[in-house]
């Protein structure tokens, strides 16, 4: 049986509620500094994203921009 090895470069934490999605990106190491955080609100409500799936692209765009 082989060995699985990987290097963690960051951790993305997502909290999806009924009408919001909050996220944070933490860097590696013991200090685990927060690199990015944000929220998308009013999901499924007028003026907001239509559903949680519609939030994935903007969330990933922010993560990509953070580097």
C-alpha positions as CSV (number, residue, x, y, z in Angstrom):
1,X,0.0,0.0,0.0
2,X,1.3,3.4,-0.9
3,X,1.8,6.5,1.2
4,X,-0.3,9.7,0.7
5,X,1.6,12.9,1.1
6,X,0.6,16.5,0.7
7,X,1.6,20.0,1.7
8,X,-1.1,22.3,3.1
9,X,-0.8,25.8,1.8
10,X,-4.1,27.2,3.2
11,X,-7.4,26.2,4.8
12,X,-10.7,27.5,3.6
13,X,-13.5,27.6,6.2
14,X,-17.1,28.0,5.0
15,X,-20.2,28.5,7.1
16,X,-23.4,28.3,5.1
17,X,-26.5,29.4,6.8
18,X,-30.0,29.6,5.4
19,X,-29.6,33.0,3.8
20,X,-25.8,33.7,4.2
21,X,-22.4,32.3,3.5
22,X,-19.4,33.3,5.5
23,X,-15.9,32.3,4.7
24,X,-12.3,32.7,5.9
25,X,-9.0,31.6,4.4
26,X,-6.2,30.8,6.9
27,X,-2.5,30.4,6.1
28,X,-0.3,27.5,7.0
29,X,1.8,27.1,10.1
30,X,1.1,27.3,13.8
31,X,0.0,30.9,13.8
32,X,-2.6,30.2,11.0
33,X,-3.0,33.8,10.1
34,X,-6.3,34.8,8.5
35,X,-5.5,35.8,4.9
36,X,-9.1,36.6,3.9
37,X,-12.6,36.7,5.2
38,X,-16.0,37.7,3.9
39,X,-19.7,37.0,3.7
40,X,-22.4,36.8,1.1
41,X,-25.8,37.7,2.5
42,X,-29.5,37.8,1.4
43,X,-29.2,34.5,-0.4
44,X,-32.6,33.7,-1.9
45,X,-33.9,37.2,-1.1
46,X,-34.6,40.1,-3.4
47,X,-31.3,41.8,-4.3
48,X,-29.2,38.9,-3.2
49,X,-27.8,35.8,-4.9
50,X,-30.6,33.4,-6.0
51,X,-29.1,30.4,-4.2
52,X,-26.0,29.1,-2.4
53,X,-24.6,27.6,-5.7
54,X,-24.5,31.1,-7.1
55,X,-22.1,32.1,-4.3
56,X,-19.4,29.6,-5.2
57,X,-17.9,31.6,-8.1
58,X,-17.6,34.9,-6.3
59,X,-16.2,33.1,-3.2
60,X,-13.5,31.3,-5.3
61,X,-12.7,34.6,-7.1
62,X,-11.9,36.2,-3.8
63,X,-9.8,33.2,-2.7
64,X,-7.9,33.3,-6.0
65,X,-7.3,37.1,-5.7
66,X,-5.9,36.6,-2.2
67,X,-3.3,34.4,-3.8
